[in-house]
């Protein structure tokens, strides 16, 4: 597995081994959730990456998986340009991932609201 490199200002929230539906097949690898994005690495290649602000919805669905076995899968809807795409992920405790992604999205939004891009000044500075 590739050693993950975090972007500036990123913190690792969760990581787990799982499977990503990639076309008609399933790829085994590792999922990573940071405070900015969700991504999946298969062997040494990043197959999926989405910024948290692109995620438009999440659900847990019981769907057919390997050999027709039905398991709970995390379904993530996200905006990709003008269209909405979906990705299905199998991993342990999908509900825990939904909660962590929601919390990270909320914190990211709160950070944006608290910083308006201006240079902070002390209240008494009138120069």
Buried (B, 14 or more C-beta within 10 A) or exposed (E): EEEBEEEEEBEEBBEBEBBBBBEEEBBEBBBBBBBBBBBBBBEEEEBBEBEBBBBEEBEEEEBEBEEEEEEBBBBBBBBEEEEEEEBBBBBEEBEEBBEBBEEBBEEBEEEEEEEEEEEEEEEEEEE
